[in-house]
Amino acid sequence: MKPLVFNRLQETFMRYLDFHRELRRMEQENGPINQDDIDRLLVRTGKKKAPRPALPKGIDKLTLDKVVQAISGTPEGMTAEQVAKLIGVSRSTGRRYLEYLVSLGDVTANLSYGVVGRPERVYQNRK
């Protein structure tokens, strides 16, 4: 990429050398390496972020980000219906995304008992 910044280029080559040396060391100590070894090494040498698990079917990254942002803005928590209205999706979609966040442990769900009708699930960021 232009303009060339020598320090950045040098840093990239140094990271490559460290990666290559560590790769050889691992191979000598443990024998043939596999993809998991390479992924761990990339994380350690700063080349790659820790791998995130793939999103399950029916969960879109952009919508998930909107749900996370919506729930982050309200410390008192929100219902699936409130999240849905805020980001412009159906209540069932909002609930699916919120329940996914609960399964990850990022969000908690509590029941709120109103005066009439069924209790509602209120979702909050884990503190």
Secondary structure as UniProt FT lines:
FT   HELIX           6..30
FT   HELIX           35..44
FT   TURN            45..46
FT   TURN            57..58
FT   HELIX           61..72
FT   TURN            75..76
FT   HELIX           80..87
FT   HELIX           91..104
FT   STRAND          107..112
FT   STRAND          120..125
//
